[in-house]
Amino acid sequence: MLMTHGWPSATRPNAVTIGNFDGIHLGHQAMLARLTVRAASVGGAPTVLTFEPHPREIFMPDAAPSRLTSLREKLEILQRLGAAHVHVCRFTRPFAALSAEDFVRRILVEGLKARYVLVGDDFRFGAKRAGDFALLQDMGQTYGFQTEALHTVEAAGQRASSTAVRDALATGDMALAAQLLGRPYSISGRVVGGDRLGRQIGYPTANIQLKHNKPPVKGIFAVQVQGLEKPDWPGVASLGTRPTVHANGKPTLEVHLFDFNRDIYREHVRVEFLHKLRDEAKFPNLDALITQIGLDAQQARILLNA
């Protein structure tokens, strides 16, 4: 898969879909499936135009949503779904000031040489979100590219959306999140050094590097870890600020792998969150924490074996 960034300058025609694609839920997956089919018919490479950072991180940083996927995770999933080219537009205030007409002409036509453009049915674009699908259709006729809007995809009785996934994760409903995503929610990252407290108390952990300090989940979870000697290595994970040992800790993802004894420092793994066991809590002392970790590990083994 080709990944480009900056101002687009394609050398071949493309079939393009546009969006943030955070989480790449079932709605996004339907768009990718449609894109690959239409790309073959119009003679263009299936291309995803996405944005970094999320627009709301520029305009409303304090109210910006938690990211479901890092850029690396997004690229990995898009490649698995058949994208041949992903162009990452750096989202800045000057970029956001482009008129809808300039966005189509400079980005889609001149930059990406679009022959076909697929968007969601609620897609808006350009300065102040002035552009809509009707304008995109009109400009497609002018510049010679086909347009299509994909209707809403539903799962578990509701619209599949990044917001719905975040809401499910926030309430600890991992099964609903998995239904909306078409897979278990996961976080991938490199194993980094920690304070080695887990090893001292009998529960060694792998500390997974987080790309953002505002993860969409928190608490204690039964998990499976991908990227080790065998798939689906079971464990129990803590994602939170560890209030018992840190007064003002940053979000940390720690995974205790069951029946595992190997140094995996600097390896890249993916943690799948299957069941939420409980919320994070501050314990009166370390002994109370150790006791609870033992109970969490026992409960996680039961759930994962079932």
Backbone torsions as a table, in degrees:
resi	resn	phi	psi	omega
1	MET	NA	135.1	177.2
2	LEU	-87.7	131.4	174.6
3	MET	-119.7	124.2	178.0
4	THR	-125.0	163.0	178.3
5	HIS	-148.9	177.7	-176.1
6	GLY	82.2	-149.5	178.0
7	TRP	-82.6	126.4	-174.4
8	PRO	-66.3	144.6	178.2
9	SER	-149.7	70.7	-175.6
10	ALA	-72.6	149.4	177.4
11	THR	-107.9	1.5	-179.8
12	ARG	-143.3	160.1	178.8
13	PRO	-69.4	153.1	-177.1
14	ASN	-136.6	150.4	165.3
15	ALA	-101.2	123.4	-165.2
16	VAL	-119.6	136.5	165.5
17	THR	-121.1	151.1	-168.9
18	ILE	-127.5	137.1	174.2
19	GLY	165.2	174.0	176.5
20	ASN	-77.4	-31.7	177.5
21	PHE	53.9	39.0	178.8
22	ASP	-76.2	121.2	-179.3
23	GLY	90.8	-28.9	-177.8
24	ILE	48.2	65.7	-178.8
25	HIS	-79.8	-171.2	-175.5
26	LEU	-62.4	-32.7	176.3
27	GLY	-64.5	-45.0	176.2
28	HIS	-62.0	-40.1	-178.2
29	GLN	-65.3	-36.5	176.7
30	ALA	-64.3	-37.9	178.0
31	MET	-64.8	-42.3	179.4
32	LEU	-65.2	-38.6	178.6
33	ALA	-64.6	-43.6	178.4
34	ARG	-65.7	-39.7	-178.8
35	LEU	-61.0	-44.6	-177.7
36	THR	-65.1	-35.8	177.1
37	VAL	-65.7	-48.5	-176.8
38	ARG	-71.4	-30.3	178.3
39	ALA	-59.9	-41.3	-180.0
40	ALA	-64.4	-36.0	-176.4
41	SER	-77.1	-26.8	-178.3
42	VAL	-100.9	-2.4	177.9
43	GLY	74.9	34.8	178.6
44	GLY	-127.4	156.1	177.9
45	ALA	-76.3	137.0	176.6
46	PRO	-66.3	113.3	-170.0
47	THR	-124.3	134.0	176.9
48	VAL	-106.9	125.8	172.9
49	LEU	-103.3	115.2	-178.7
50	THR	-129.8	177.4	-169.7
51	PHE	-129.5	145.2	179.0
52	GLU	-145.3	123.3	-1.5
53	PRO	-77.6	-178.9	175.7
54	HIS	-59.6	135.3	-178.0
55	PRO	-51.2	-37.2	-178.4
56	ARG	-70.6	-18.2	174.8
57	GLU	-71.8	-20.4	176.5
58	ILE	-85.9	-48.0	-172.2
59	PHE	-89.4	-31.3	-179.7
60	MET	-137.4	66.7	-173.6
61	PRO	-58.1	-33.9	-179.0
62	ASP	-74.9	-22.9	-178.4
63	ALA	-109.7	9.1	-178.8
64	ALA	-64.9	142.6	-178.7
65	PRO	-70.8	156.4	172.3
66	SER	-62.9	140.7	177.5
67	ARG	-80.6	134.7	176.2
68	LEU	-83.2	-28.9	-178.9
69	THR	-139.7	142.8	170.0
70	SER	-75.6	169.7	178.8
71	LEU	-60.4	-41.9	180.0
72	ARG	-61.9	-44.8	179.3
73	GLU	-62.2	-41.6	179.0
74	LYS	-59.7	-46.0	-179.2
75	LEU	-63.5	-40.9	179.8
76	GLU	-61.3	-43.8	-178.0
77	ILE	-70.8	-41.9	179.1
78	LEU	-60.2	-38.4	177.9
79	GLN	-64.4	-42.6	178.7
80	ARG	-62.8	-28.2	-177.2
81	LEU	-89.5	3.7	171.5
82	GLY	104.6	4.7	177.4
83	ALA	-67.2	130.5	177.3
84	ALA	-92.0	-21.2	-175.7
85	HIS	-149.4	129.4	171.9
86	VAL	-120.8	122.8	175.3
87	HIS	-107.7	122.9	-178.7
88	VAL	-99.5	109.7	177.5
89	CYS	-84.8	126.1	174.4
90	ARG	-69.6	114.9	-176.5
91	PHE	-87.3	112.0	179.8
92	THR	-128.5	171.0	177.3
93	ARG	-62.6	-42.6	176.0
94	PRO	-60.9	-38.7	177.6
95	PHE	-64.9	-41.6	-179.6
96	ALA	-65.2	-21.2	-179.1
97	ALA	-82.0	-6.5	176.6
98	LEU	-60.2	133.8	175.0
99	SER	-66.4	161.0	178.8
100	ALA	-58.4	-40.8	-179.5
101	GLU	-66.0	-40.9	178.3
102	ASP	-67.3	-35.3	177.2
103	PHE	-60.4	-46.6	-180.0
104	VAL	-64.9	-49.2	-174.3
105	ARG	-67.7	-48.3	-171.9
106	ARG	-83.1	-37.1	-176.7
107	ILE	-89.3	-54.4	-173.5
108	LEU	-77.9	-46.7	-173.5
109	VAL	-82.4	-60.3	-176.9
110	GLU	-74.3	-40.0	-174.9
111	GLY	-79.0	-47.9	-174.3
112	LEU	-106.9	-4.2	178.3
113	LYS	51.6	50.5	-174.2
114	ALA	-68.5	131.8	170.0
115	ARG	-102.3	-18.9	-177.0
116	TYR	-152.7	136.9	-179.8
117	VAL	-130.2	123.9	-179.8
118	LEU	-115.1	129.8	179.7
119	VAL	-135.4	168.7	173.1
120	GLY	-76.4	163.6	-175.3
121	ASP	-71.7	-11.3	178.0
122	ASP	-110.9	19.9	-174.1
123	PHE	-67.7	131.7	173.3
124	ARG	-130.1	150.5	-176.0
125	PHE	-153.9	164.6	179.2
126	GLY	84.7	172.8	-178.6
127	ALA	-54.6	132.7	-179.6
128	LYS	57.4	24.4	177.0
129	ARG	55.1	38.6	-175.1
130	ALA	-75.6	-25.6	-177.4
131	GLY	-83.7	143.6	176.6
132	ASP	-135.0	-174.6	-175.3
133	PHE	-65.9	-34.5	179.4
134	ALA	-61.3	-43.0	177.9
135	LEU	-65.5	-41.0	179.0
136	LEU	-60.7	-41.6	177.4
137	GLN	-61.7	-46.0	-179.8
138	ASP	-60.6	-43.3	-178.6
139	MET	-72.7	-28.3	174.6
140	GLY	-62.9	-39.6	177.5
141	GLN	-66.5	-35.5	179.7
142	THR	-69.6	-43.7	-172.6
143	TYR	-100.7	-2.4	172.1
144	GLY	84.4	32.2	172.0
145	PHE	-121.3	148.1	178.9
146	GLN	-81.5	152.7	179.6
147	THR	-130.4	152.4	177.0
148	GLU	-155.6	142.3	174.5
149	ALA	-113.9	128.4	179.9
150	LEU	-92.1	132.5	-177.7
151	HIS	-76.1	168.9	-177.8
152	THR	-57.4	139.5	172.9
153	VAL	-105.8	131.5	-179.0
154	GLU	-108.4	148.8	174.7
155	ALA	-148.6	139.8	-179.6
156	ALA	53.1	35.1	175.2
157	GLY	78.1	12.7	179.1
158	GLN	-145.0	166.9	-179.7
159	ARG	-67.7	129.3	175.7
160	ALA	-73.9	117.1	-178.8
161	SER	-151.2	161.0	177.0
162	SER	-62.7	-37.1	178.9
163	THR	-63.6	-42.2	179.0
164	ALA	-63.5	-38.3	177.5
165	VAL	-64.6	-45.0	179.5
166	ARG	-61.2	-41.0	-179.9
167	ASP	-63.4	-41.6	179.0
168	ALA	-63.8	-43.3	179.9
169	LEU	-65.5	-39.2	-178.4
170	ALA	-63.4	-30.4	179.2
171	THR	-92.9	0.9	178.9
172	GLY	79.0	14.5	179.9
173	ASP	-87.9	82.1	-174.9
174	MET	-70.3	-29.5	178.9
175	ALA	-67.2	-42.9	178.3
176	LEU	-65.4	-42.6	178.2
177	ALA	-58.5	-42.0	179.7
178	ALA	-65.7	-36.0	177.3
179	GLN	-64.3	-41.7	-178.7
180	LEU	-71.2	-32.2	-179.0
181	LEU	-87.2	-22.4	-173.4
182	GLY	77.6	14.6	-179.2
183	ARG	-171.3	161.6	175.9
184	PRO	-63.8	146.1	174.7
185	TYR	-65.7	140.2	-177.2
186	SER	-143.7	159.3	171.4
187	ILE	-128.7	130.2	177.4
188	SER	-113.4	152.3	179.9
189	GLY	178.6	174.2	-179.7
190	ARG	-86.9	143.2	176.1
191	VAL	-75.6	123.5	-176.6
192	VAL	-120.3	167.1	-179.9
193	GLY	-69.8	146.0	177.1
194	GLY	-124.9	-160.6	-179.3
195	ASP	-90.8	1.9	176.0
196	ARG	61.9	21.0	177.7
197	LEU	-65.4	-40.4	-179.3
198	GLY	-57.1	-41.2	178.7
199	ARG	-63.8	-38.0	-178.4
200	GLN	-68.3	-29.6	-176.8
201	ILE	-101.3	8.0	174.5
202	GLY	93.6	6.7	178.1
203	TYR	-131.7	75.6	-179.3
204	PRO	-61.3	143.0	-177.2
205	THR	-128.5	152.8	168.3
206	ALA	-95.2	125.1	179.5
207	ASN	-94.3	118.8	-175.4
208	ILE	-97.7	127.5	-180.0
209	GLN	-65.5	128.4	176.7
210	LEU	-98.7	134.5	-179.2
211	LYS	-81.0	-20.7	-178.1
212	HIS	-135.8	149.1	-177.4
213	ASN	-90.3	16.0	-179.2
214	LYS	-134.6	65.3	-178.8
215	PRO	-66.2	152.1	-176.5
216	PRO	-80.4	-6.6	178.4
217	VAL	-128.3	156.2	172.5
218	LYS	-156.4	147.9	-179.1
219	GLY	133.0	-158.6	-178.8
220	ILE	-115.7	135.0	-169.4
221	PHE	-137.9	148.4	163.8
222	ALA	-83.9	129.3	-171.5
223	VAL	-134.5	165.6	166.9
224	GLN	-124.8	143.4	-177.3
225	VAL	-116.6	128.7	177.8
226	GLN	-101.0	149.7	175.8
227	GLY	106.2	5.4	178.4
228	LEU	-104.0	-164.4	-174.9
229	GLU	-59.4	-35.6	178.1
230	LYS	-128.0	152.1	177.9
231	PRO	-69.8	157.8	172.5
232	ASP	59.3	49.5	177.9
233	TRP	-74.5	123.9	-173.5
234	PRO	-79.3	154.8	177.5
235	GLY	-172.8	-176.7	175.5
236	VAL	-126.2	138.0	-173.1
237	ALA	-127.2	148.7	172.3
238	SER	-118.5	127.9	175.5
239	LEU	-126.4	108.9	-177.8
240	GLY	173.0	-163.0	-174.2
241	THR	-98.2	1.5	178.2
242	ARG	53.0	63.2	-173.0
243	PRO	-64.5	-21.7	-179.9
244	THR	-69.9	-31.3	-175.5
245	VAL	-112.6	-11.5	179.8
246	HIS	-136.8	128.1	-179.6
247	ALA	-71.9	-38.7	-178.3
248	ASN	-133.7	57.9	-175.8
249	GLY	-76.8	155.9	173.0
250	LYS	-88.6	156.3	177.6
251	PRO	-55.5	130.7	-176.8
252	THR	-134.8	135.9	175.3
253	LEU	-107.1	115.2	179.0
254	GLU	-120.7	135.3	-179.2
255	VAL	-125.3	124.3	171.4
256	HIS	-96.1	112.8	-178.7
257	LEU	-86.6	131.2	-177.2
258	PHE	-74.5	134.4	173.5
259	ASP	54.4	45.7	-176.7
260	PHE	-130.0	133.3	-177.8
261	ASN	-145.3	74.2	177.3
262	ARG	-151.3	145.3	177.8
263	ASP	-76.5	118.5	179.9
264	ILE	-118.1	23.7	179.2
265	TYR	-55.5	130.2	178.0
266	ARG	78.8	-1.2	174.4
267	GLU	-77.4	154.0	-179.5
268	HIS	-101.3	123.8	-177.1
269	VAL	-131.3	164.5	175.0
270	ARG	-123.4	127.5	-177.8
271	VAL	-103.2	119.0	177.2
272	GLU	-97.6	126.3	-177.7
273	PHE	-93.8	110.0	-173.7
274	LEU	-100.1	-39.2	-178.8
275	HIS	-141.9	135.4	171.6
276	LYS	-88.4	129.3	-178.4
277	LEU	-91.1	-42.9	-177.9
278	ARG	-170.8	170.5	172.7
279	ASP	-78.2	159.9	173.7
280	GLU	-67.7	146.2	-177.9
281	ALA	-142.0	154.2	174.5
282	LYS	-96.8	121.9	-178.1
283	PHE	-98.1	154.1	-175.2
284	PRO	-66.5	-24.9	-179.5
285	ASN	-159.0	173.1	-176.0
286	LEU	-68.0	-34.8	179.7
287	ASP	-62.1	-40.7	178.6
288	ALA	-65.1	-37.9	177.3
289	LEU	-64.2	-44.4	-179.3
290	ILE	-60.9	-42.2	178.4
291	THR	-60.5	-43.5	-178.6
292	GLN	-68.5	-37.1	177.7
293	ILE	-60.3	-40.8	177.8
294	GLY	-61.2	-41.4	178.2
295	LEU	-67.2	-39.9	177.9
296	ASP	-61.9	-45.0	-179.4
297	ALA	-62.8	-40.7	178.9
298	GLN	-63.5	-44.2	-179.7
299	GLN	-65.8	-39.9	-179.5
300	ALA	-64.4	-41.2	178.6
301	ARG	-60.5	-42.2	-179.0
302	ILE	-63.2	-47.0	-178.5
303	LEU	-64.8	-41.6	-177.8
304	LEU	-71.7	-35.7	177.1
305	ASN	-68.6	-31.5	180.0
306	ALA	-72.4	NA	NA
